[in-house]
Amino acid sequence: MKMSKVKNGRRTKKKRKTRLHFRRGYRSFNAGKMKEIIIWLVEIIAVCVLAWMLVSLFGQRVSNAGDSMRPVLKNGDVVLIDRMVYNAKKPGRGDIIAFKPNGNENTHYSIKRVVGLPGETVQIKDGKVYINGEALKKDVYVSDIGFAGIAEEPVELGETEYFVLGDNCEGSDDSRLADVGNVTRSDIYGKVWFVTSFGGNFGFVK
């Protein structure tokens, strides 16, 4: 028991010193800060993963070589490839696709437009594309085709094969040539959907 002092004839009680409790506040501060940091890190990781997925699935860049797809694409145009779309549906007539000719991984990606679909018979005569014996009027962007190549005779497409042409068919190496031939589904990299190069073709691809 602490003794009291006598001052001016009266006993006074000695005041106890109050201790400041910083430790509890310090612990609370640390816990709150750590929670904020963890949430912040999780958000950053989630954004990075989402960005990576979007780039991988919809933002793969391919450079167009040559003028076979003029006027839609010109030589050197850099395009974005949608790799996800053909997991949900099959390539359609009129789609512009990027593919490896004959599945050769050492070659540059080729960019052409789908004309013939699996199971169809394609023939080029009188400068026109015929599908199953009927002249194609929709989803074809070429006319007055001077060179029919192997499609001078009917070309039967397999269950996973596509017949492709360049819009500028007079300057295009496509399915009319035996070196390219029919394009199989497994060789298709994805659908061309956007031109990133600044200029007249910048924007969505049709």
C-alpha positions in Angstrom: 0.0 0.0 0.0 1.4 3.3 -1.0 1.9 5.9 1.8 0.2 9.2 1.5 2.1 12.5 2.2 1.2 15.2 4.7 1.0 18.6 3.1 -0.1 21.7 5.1 -1.4 19.5 7.9 -3.5 17.5 5.6 -3.0 14.1 4.3 -3.1 13.9 0.5 -3.4 10.7 -1.5 -0.7 10.0 -4.0 -2.1 10.0 -7.5 -1.5 6.8 -9.4 0.1 7.2 -12.8 -2.1 6.1 -15.6 -0.5 3.8 -18.2 -1.2 4.3 -21.9 -2.3 1.1 -23.5 -0.7 1.3 -27.0 -0.3 -2.4 -27.6 -3.9 -3.2 -28.1 -4.4 -0.2 -30.5 -1.2 -1.3 -32.3 -2.5 -4.8 -32.8 -5.8 -3.5 -34.1 -4.0 -1.2 -36.5 -1.9 -4.0 -37.8 -4.8 -6.4 -38.4 -6.8 -3.7 -40.2 -3.8 -2.8 -42.4 -3.0 -6.4 -43.2 -6.6 -7.1 -44.2 -6.6 -4.1 -46.6 -3.3 -5.2 -48.1 -4.5 -8.8 -48.7 -7.7 -7.5 -50.4 -5.7 -5.2 -52.5 -3.3 -8.0 -53.6 -6.2 -10.3 -54.4 -7.8 -7.7 -56.6 -4.6 -7.1 -58.4 -4.1 -10.8 -59.1 -7.7 -11.1 -60.3 -7.3 -8.2 -62.7 -4.0 -9.7 -64.0 -5.6 -13.1 -64.5 -8.6 -11.6 -66.3 -6.4 -9.5 -68.5 -4.3 -12.5 -69.4 -7.4 -14.5 -70.3 -8.8 -11.8 -72.4 -5.6 -11.3 -74.3 -5.1 -15.1 -74.8 -8.6 -15.6 -76.0 -9.5 -12.4 -77.9 -6.3 -10.4 -78.3 -3.8 -12.6 -80.0 -2.1 -10.5 -82.7 -1.3 -11.7 -86.2 0.3 -9.7 -89.0 -1.4 -9.9 -92.4 1.1 -10.8 -95.1 0.3 -9.7 -98.7 -2.7 -8.1 -100.3 -4.9 -11.2 -100.9 -7.6 -9.7 -98.6 -7.8 -6.2 -100.1 -9.7 -4.0 -99.5 -10.6 -5.4 -96.1 -7.0 -6.0 -95.1 -3.8 -4.6 -96.6 -0.2 -5.9 -96.3 1.2 -5.4 -92.8 -2.1 -4.9 -91.1 -2.0 -6.2 -87.5 -5.2 -8.0 -86.6 -6.7 -9.5 -83.4 -7.8 -13.1 -83.3 -10.8 -14.4 -81.4 -9.7 -18.0 -80.4 -12.8 -18.6 -78.2 -15.6 -18.2 -80.7 -15.1 -21.5 -82.5 -15.3 -23.4 -79.3 -18.9 -22.3 -79.1 -19.8 -22.6 -82.8 -18.3 -23.7 -86.1 -16.7 -21.4 -88.6 -19.3 -19.8 -90.8 -19.4 -18.9 -94.5 -18.1 -15.4 -94.9 -15.9 -15.5 -91.7 -12.3 -14.3 -92.1 -10.0 -16.8 -90.4 -6.3 -17.2 -89.6 -4.9 -20.6 -90.2 -1.6 -22.5 -90.8 -1.6 -23.9 -94.3 -1.5 -27.7 -94.2 -0.9 -27.4 -90.4 2.7 -26.3 -91.0 3.8 -24.6 -87.8 6.9 -23.1 -89.5 4.8 -21.0 -91.9 3.3 -17.6 -91.4 -0.4 -17.5 -90.5 -2.6 -17.1 -93.6 -5.7 -15.0 -93.5 -8.6 -15.9 -95.9 -12.4 -15.9 -96.0 -14.4 -19.1 -95.6 -16.4 -20.0 -98.7 -17.1 -23.7 -98.5 -18.3 -25.6 -95.4 -17.8 -29.2 -94.3 -19.8 -31.7 -96.4 -20.3 -29.3 -99.3 -19.1 -29.6 -102.8 -17.3 -26.5 -104.2 -16.7 -25.7 -107.8 -15.5 -22.5 -109.6 -16.8 -22.1 -113.1 -17.7 -19.1 -115.3 -15.9 -16.9 -112.7 -18.4 -17.8 -110.0 -18.3 -20.0 -106.9 -20.8 -22.9 -106.9 -21.9 -24.7 -103.8 -23.6 -28.1 -104.3 -24.2 -27.1 -107.9 -25.8 -23.7 -107.1 -24.1 -20.3 -107.7 -23.2 -18.7 -104.4 -24.8 -15.3 -104.0 -24.4 -14.5 -100.3 -21.3 -14.3 -98.1 -19.0 -14.3 -101.1 -16.8 -11.3 -101.8 -15.2 -12.3 -105.1 -16.5 -12.3 -108.6 -15.1 -12.9 -112.1 -12.6 -15.4 -110.8 -10.2 -16.0 -113.6 -8.3 -18.9 -112.1 -10.2 -21.8 -110.7 -7.3 -24.1 -109.9 -8.2 -27.4 -108.4 -11.8 -26.1 -108.0 -12.2 -26.3 -111.8 -13.5 -29.7 -111.0 -15.9 -30.3 -108.0 -14.1 -30.4 -104.7 -15.8 -32.4 -102.0 -15.1 -31.2 -98.4 -14.7 -33.6 -95.5 -16.5 -33.4 -92.2 -13.9 -30.9 -90.8 -12.7 -29.2 -94.0 -13.3 -25.7 -95.2 -12.7 -24.1 -98.6 -11.2 -20.6 -98.4 -10.6 -17.7 -100.8 -8.9 -14.3 -100.7 -11.2 -11.3 -101.4 -8.5 -10.2 -103.9 -8.6 -13.6 -105.6 -6.2 -12.7 -108.4 -3.4 -12.2 -105.9 -4.3 -14.9 -103.4 -2.8 -18.3 -102.5 -5.8 -20.1 -101.2 -7.8 -23.4 -101.5 -7.6 -23.2 -105.3 -4.0 -24.2 -105.0 -3.0 -27.8 -104.2 -0.2 -26.4 -101.8 -2.9 -24.9 -99.7 -6.0 -27.0 -100.4 -8.9 -27.5 -98.0 -8.4 -26.1 -94.5 -9.1 -28.5 -91.6 -10.7 -27.2 -88.4 -7.6 -28.2 -86.3 -5.5 -25.8 -88.5 -7.7 -22.8 -87.9 -6.2 -20.5 -85.2 -9.3 -18.3 -84.8 -11.5 -15.6 -86.3 -10.1 -12.3 -87.4 -12.2 -9.6 -85.7 -10.3 -6.3 -85.3 -7.6 -4.4 -87.1 -5.3 -2.6 -84.7 -3.1 -0.9 -87.3 -3.9 2.8 -87.6 -5.2 3.8 -91.0 -8.1 3.2 -93.2 -8.8 -0.3 -92.1 -8.6 0.4 -88.4 -11.6 -1.1 -86.6 -13.9 -4.2 -86.7 -13.4 -6.6 -89.6 -16.5 -7.5 -91.7 
